[in-house]
Amino acid sequence: MAQMQSDATRWRERALAVMPVGSSTNSKAPALLPEEPEVIVRGRGCRVWDDRGREFIDYRNALGPVTLGYADARVDAAIRAQLDDGILFGHPHPLETTTAELFCSLVPGAEAARFLKTGGEALAALIRIARAHTGHDRIVQIGYNGWLNSLAPGARVLPGATSAQVPGVPAALAELHHAVDWDDRETLDELFAAHGSQIALILVAADYPSVPGATDFYRHLRATADAHGALLGYDEMVTGFRVALGGMAEFTGVLPDLSVFGKGVANGMPLSVYCGRRDVLSVLDRGEVVVSSTYGGETLSLAAASATMSAMRDDGVIPHLHAAGARLQTGMNALFAAAGVELRLVGHPTCPQFVAEDERMLQTFLRAAFRHGLSFYRVVYVNAAHTDADIDETLQRVHAALAEVRT
């Protein structure tokens, strides 16, 4: 593999010189140099390589979207076949319809679906649709709903960060958005007591460590929305096609009125889906709400999504993610306990999250993991290419990394 940088000029320095944060995605910008890769240049299966030729067993998976594995042959073949016929046209391509049909057949409560490119814009579409359908203006937000929709004082401006007032958001707009913490039923009930007749939508993104026991809270959200004439919306960007094929709707058995999906649906190709009850989405048919994007029907992403969803439906991908994730989570937690290190992986095995009493300990461990060829993120994602042998090798490397952490 050709060397992609000189020793004198690092990618991080070059990136910071021409773009804020040094990456277009905040969470991808390396913060643990020199152990962490500055750039990744190649991926295959469950492994990635940086510009220096270092190989890592990867548990970032592009921050969640790579569910089948890097360079999956089924997805790549679908993309190449469609590339020969064209990427984008001035009329709908049949893939728009067939991909929507497949999606709706797999996701409980999805009576209709449309496509965009990112989670943020799909969530913005949901908010506008909910306001138009209900005639109400206020939005309750639980969890991180993307940078575009982090509007409420105290909302998640990043998955792990909140802000008392979001810079760049006018106070008049922020006043209509209300942040509620996970399972904070008291605050939720107080909000509805004060503004129930004005709330259009409860928009909830699952708290990853709390996913295994989330059903009761989702039932409470459903009952609260129904009692006040509000809609219930699920942010399934992470949980969809990972926790279950149909996301939290399938996992909990509690159906929402609207949902957004994205990560996992197209194995890394840019695509988001907003979906839900046909009568709610009919505000789009009537022209009351306009949500439209030139690139919504881009065919390479739709071809990738059809191949990805078909593989998930037919090839037992979700059970494999559960088994591989559980093997990793159980093994790592046993190693942490044996080493006396105050770290744990908590939550659903397909997307558990590191929990640490001391943030410095987590950073120290992650640095050591990078040194031993393991690429972790705060949320740990397995993909379908992680075999038992890969998990066992990972655990061996974790054991070696922990030996450095203790010394």
N, C-alpha and C positions, 0 to 999 in steps of 0.2 A: 504494500500500500504506500503510495507516494506521501512524502512528508508535506503537510499542508500549512506549515508555518515555520519561520526561522526562530532560533533561540532568542533573538533580540526583540522580536515583535510577537507579543502574545495576543490570542484572540480576544481575551477579556478587555485588554487595553484598547484594541482596535474597535471593538463593539461600543465601548463607552464613549469613544471619540465621536461616533456618528449617530448613536441612538440613546435616548434616555433609558436608564436602567441596564442598558447593555443587552437587552433582549426585548422582543415584542410581547413576551409572556413573562410577567413578573416572577412567577414561581420557578421558571426555568433558569433564571440568572444564577450562576454559581456563587455560593456564599461561603464555601468551605475549601477555598484554594489553599495550598496547592494539591491537596488530596483529591478533591472533586474534579471531574473533567471540565475543561473550559468549553469544549464543544464535543458533540457526538457526530460521527461521520457515517456510521453504518450500523444496521441492526439486522439480526436474523434469529428467528425463533424467540428465545428468551434472553438473548445476549446482544450487547451493543459494544462498539469500539470507538475510542476517541481518536483525535488526530495524532496522538503519540503512539498509536497501535496498542494501547492497553485494552484488555477485554474485561467486561463486567457482566456478571449475571444481573439482569435488570429487573427491578421491582418498581420502577417508575412508570413504565409502559406509556410514555408520552403524557403523564399525569392522568392516566386512566383509559384513554381511548383504544389502546392496542389490546384487544381481548383475545384474539386468535393467535397472535404472535407476529413478530416483525417479518415482512416479506412472505406472508402466507400465500402459498401457491394458488389457492382457490380464488382469493381476492385479487391477486396480481393478474391472474388469467382473465378475470372478468373486466378489469380495467383495461388491459391490453386489447382485448377484443372490441370493447366499445371505442377505444381511442382510434381505431381504424375507421370508424363510421362518423366520428365527430364528437365534440365536447359540449357545444352549446348552440342552440338554434333560436329562431324567431317565433317558433310555435312549440307547444309542449311535445316532448318526446314520450313514447309509450312507457318508458321506465318511470316517469312520474306517477302514472296510474298503477302500474304493476308493483312498484315498491311500496306505495301507499296501501295497496290491497294486502300485501304480505305483512306489512307492519301492523295494520289493524287486525289481522287474523291472529297475531301473537300477543297483543297488549290488551288486557282487560280494560273495558271502558273507552277504548279508542274506536269511536264510531266513524270518525273521519280524521284525516291528517294532512298537513301541508309541510313543506320543507323550507328551511333557511340554512344559513351556514354556521352560526355560532349560538351558544346557549344564551348569551345576553340578549340578542335580538329576538330569539324565540320567547324568552320570558317577557320582554317588553310587549310582544304581540299578545301574550296571554293577559297581561295587565290591561291593555287597551280593550281587548275583547270582553273581559269581565266587566269593565266599567260600562261599556256600551250595552251589554246584555242586561245588567241589573239596574242601570241608571244611578249607581252609587259611585262615589269618588275615592273612598278610603281603602287602603291596602294594608293587610297585616302580613309581615314578612318574618318567617322563622328560618334561621340558618342563612347561609351564603347563597345569594341568588344572582351572582355575577356582578361585575363592576358597574354595568350599565344601570342596574336596578338596586344598587346599594344607596338608597335615598333617605332612609329614615334615620333620625338621630339615634345613635347606639346600634346601628345596623352593622353587619359584617361587611367591611370594605375589602377584606381578603378572607379566605377561609379561616384563618386563625387570628384575625385582628378586627377590632371594632373602633368606631369613632363617634365621639359625642355629637359632633356636627360634621357632615360630610362636605369638605371644601368643593366649591363649584356647583353645589345644589342650592337653588334659591329656597329661602325659608318657607315661602308659600307652598312650594311643591313638597318639601320635606314634611310639612305639617300633615299632609295627607297619607303619609307612610308611617307605619308603626312597627318597630322591631320588638319581637317577643322571643325570649330564650326558649330553648328546647324544653318541653314538658312544663313550662311555667303556666299552669292552668289558671292560677289566681290572676295574673296580669291579663291573660287572654279574656277571662270572664269580665274583668273590670273594663277592658276596652269595649267589649260588646255591650256592657251595661251603659256605657257613656255614649257610644257611637254606633250601636248595632244597626240602626236603620240606614246608616251611611256607608257601611263596609261592603265593598264589592267582592273581595277575594281574600281568602287565607291561602298564602303561598308558602309551602313548607318544603325545605330541603332537609333530608334526614341527617341527624347527628350520627356520624359514623360509629363511634363507640357504643351508641345506644340502639343501633339497628336491631339486634336480636330481640329486644323487648319493646319494640316500637308500636305494636299493634294496638294496645290500649289507648295510647295517645292519639293515634290516627282515628280511632273510633270517636274519641272526644272531639277532635277537630271536625269530623263529619257531622256529629250531632249538633255542635255549635253553629256551624255554617247553615245547616238545615233549619235550625230554630230561628234564625234571623234573616233568612232570605239571601244569604251570601253564597258565593261559590267556593269550592275547595279545589286548589290546584297543587299538583306535585311537581317539584323540581327533581327530575330523575336523571340529571346529567351524569351522576356517578352511579346511582343505584340501578338504573335501567340496563338490562342486558348484562347484569353482573350479579347483584343480589338474587335476582330471579329474572327469567326471560322477560316478564312483564313488569319488572321493577317492584316498587313498594305496593302497587295495587295488587299484584299477584301474591307478594310476600305476606301482606297483612290481610288480604281479602276485603279491604275497604276501598271502594271505588271513588276516584275523584271526578270532578266535572271537567277539568282540563289538566293537561300534563305537557311537560317538555322533556324530550330525550336528546341525547347527543353523543357523549362519550360512549364508545362501545358499539354503536350502531353500524359503523362503517370501517372498523378496524384501523382508524387513524385518518381516513379521508375526511375532509371538512363537511359535516352535515349535521344539522339539528332538525328536530321534528317537533311541531306543536300539534296537539291532538286533543280529542275529547268528545263530549256530547255533540251530536249533529245539530240539535236545536240551538245550542249556545254558539257554535261556530257559524250558524246561519247569518249572523250579523255581517259576515264577510260576503255571503251571496247577495244580500240585500244592498250592499254598498254603504251600509252605515259605518263600517270600519274598513279602511284600506291598509292591508299588509301585503307588500309586494316587493320582490327583489329579482333583479335580472338573473342572478346566479342561483336562485332557489332550485331550478330544474337542471342544474349542471349534471351531465350524464355520467361522468367518471365516478363521482361520489355516490350517485344512485346505484350504479352497477356494483360498486364496492359494498354498499349497504345491502343490496339484494343477496350477494354472495355471502356476506357475513351473517345475516339473519337466517339464511337457509342452512348454513353450517351449524349455527347455534340450535336451530330447531331439530336438525337431523342427526347431529354427531355427538350429542351428549356433552356439549361444551360446559353448560352451567354446572352439572354435577362434577365435572373435572375441576372447575375453578373452586368449587366448595371443598373438594378433597385435597387439592394441592394447597389451598390457602390454610385449611385446618392443620395439615401436616407441618407447614411452615410456622404458623402461629403457635401451635402447641410446642414444637421443638425449640423455637426461639425463647418462649417464656420459660421453659425448663432450663435453658442455658443461662438466662438472666438470673433466675432464682439461685441456681447452683453457684454462680459467680458472685452473688450478693450485690448485684447491680440493680439499682432502683429504676428499672425500665420494664414496661409491659406493652404487649400488643393487645389492644382491647377492641372488641366490636365483631362484626360479621367477618368470617374468614376470607371472603373475597375482597374486602376493603378495610382491614383492621387499621387502627391508628396507634402510633406510638404515644404512650402516656408516661411522663417523667415527673418525678418530684423536683428534680433539679434540671433545668433546661440545659445547663452546661454539660451535664452528663450525657444527654442525648447528642449534643453536638460533638462531644469527644468520641462517642461510639460511632456516629456516622462518618467521622473522619477516618477512624480505624477501619470501618467497613470498606470505604473507598480504597484504602491502601491494600486491602485483601480482595479486591475485585468484585465488590458488591455495591450496586447502586440502589440506595433506598431513598424514599421520600417520606414525609411525615405520615402520609397514608400509604400503605403497602399494597400494591396491586400485583396479583399473579395473572398470567395469561395461559391460554390453552397449550402453549408449547413448553411450559414448565413440567418436566417429568419428575418422577420420584427421585431419579438420580440427580437431577438438578437441585432439588430441595435438599437432598442429603449433602451434596457438595456445598450448598449454601450454609447449612448448619455447621459443617466442618470449618468453614471460613469464619462464621460468626464466633465459634469457639476460639479461634486464633485471634480474632479482633478483640474479644473480651479479655484475653490474656494481656494485651497491651493496655487496655482501659484500666485494669486493676493495678498495673505497675506504675 
